[in-house]
Amino acid sequence: MIEKNDKHRGKGTKVTFSIPREWLDRPVSLVGEFNDWDREANPMRKRGGNWTTSVVLEPGRRYRFRYVDSWDRWHDDPAADDLVPNGEGTFDCIVDLSESDD
């Protein structure tokens, strides 16, 4: 699940990424263009039945992202706005902030 809140104190759009813990029983991180694919920048935390983390992103563009677990396995998000080839023979997920609801 991806939840977008574009009224985040004027600093951008707060995007919360959540995946069910039943998908992964080991630590997982959110990686993407917004954190230079840094596995330590956005570790996901257990909340209820989900792994979750939030980032504040600049609106007006699309961002590539994926999840990577502690076993170095990469995971897609079925709730992503789009999927695009990444040159590695797989796909990157997209969170799309290019359009405003205004």
C-alpha positions as CSV (number, residue, x, y, z in Angstrom):
1,M,0.0,0.0,0.0
2,I,1.2,3.5,-0.8
3,E,-0.4,6.5,0.9
4,K,0.3,10.0,-0.4
5,N,-0.3,13.1,1.8
6,D,0.4,16.3,-0.2
7,K,-0.3,18.6,2.7
8,H,2.8,17.8,4.7
9,R,3.7,21.1,6.3
10,G,4.6,22.7,2.9
11,K,7.7,20.6,2.7
12,G,6.5,18.2,0.0
13,T,4.4,15.1,-0.2
14,K,4.6,12.6,2.6
15,V,4.5,9.1,1.1
16,T,4.0,6.1,3.4
17,F,5.0,2.7,2.0
18,S,3.6,-0.4,3.7
19,I,3.8,-4.1,2.8
20,P,2.3,-7.0,4.8
21,R,4.7,-8.6,7.2
22,E,3.4,-12.0,6.0
23,W,5.2,-11.3,2.7
24,L,8.6,-11.0,4.4
25,D,9.5,-12.4,7.8
26,R,12.9,-10.6,7.9
27,P,14.0,-6.9,7.9
28,V,13.4,-4.9,4.8
29,S,14.3,-1.4,3.6
30,L,12.8,1.0,1.1
31,V,15.4,2.1,-1.5
32,G,15.0,4.4,-4.5
33,E,16.1,7.5,-6.4
34,F,15.1,9.6,-3.4
35,N,17.8,8.0,-1.1
36,D,20.4,7.0,-3.8
37,W,19.3,3.4,-3.4
38,D,20.9,3.4,0.1
39,R,19.7,0.3,2.0
40,E,20.3,1.9,5.4
41,A,18.5,5.2,4.7
42,N,14.9,4.0,5.1
43,P,14.6,0.8,7.1
44,M,11.0,-0.3,7.4
45,R,9.5,-0.8,10.9
46,K,7.0,-3.3,12.1
47,R,3.6,-1.6,12.7
48,G,0.7,-3.9,13.3
49,G,0.7,-6.5,10.5
50,N,2.9,-4.4,8.2
51,W,6.4,-3.2,7.5
52,T,6.2,0.5,7.0
53,T,8.2,3.7,6.5
54,S,7.5,7.2,5.2
55,V,9.5,9.7,3.2
56,V,8.8,13.3,2.2
57,L,9.2,13.8,-1.6
58,E,9.1,16.8,-3.9
59,P,5.9,16.7,-5.9
60,G,5.9,17.1,-9.7
61,R,7.8,14.0,-10.7
62,R,7.9,10.2,-10.7
63,Y,10.3,8.3,-8.4
64,R,11.8,4.8,-8.9
65,F,11.9,2.5,-5.8
66,R,12.0,-1.1,-4.6
67,Y,12.3,-3.0,-1.4
68,V,15.4,-5.0,-0.4
69,D,15.4,-7.5,2.4
70,S,18.2,-8.5,4.8
71,W,19.1,-11.4,2.4
72,D,19.7,-9.0,-0.5
73,R,16.5,-10.1,-2.2
74,W,14.7,-7.4,-4.2
75,H,10.9,-7.0,-4.0
76,D,8.3,-5.1,-6.0
77,D,5.2,-3.4,-4.7
78,P,2.0,-4.4,-6.4
79,A,0.5,-1.1,-5.3
80,A,3.1,0.9,-7.3
81,D,1.7,3.4,-9.8
82,D,3.8,1.9,-12.6
83,L,6.7,-0.5,-13.4
84,V,9.6,0.4,-15.7
85,P,12.5,-1.6,-16.9
86,N,15.7,-0.9,-15.0
87,G,18.4,-2.2,-17.2
88,E,19.2,-5.1,-14.9
89,G,16.7,-7.4,-16.5
90,T,14.0,-6.6,-13.9
91,F,11.7,-3.7,-13.2
92,D,11.6,-0.7,-10.8
93,C,8.4,0.3,-9.1
94,I,7.2,3.9,-9.6
95,V,5.5,6.3,-7.2
96,D,4.0,9.0,-9.3
97,L,3.7,12.5,-7.8
98,S,3.7,14.2,-11.2
99,E,0.1,15.2,-11.1
100,S,-1.7,17.2,-8.4
101,D,-5.3,16.6,-7.4
102,D,-5.9,20.4,-7.2
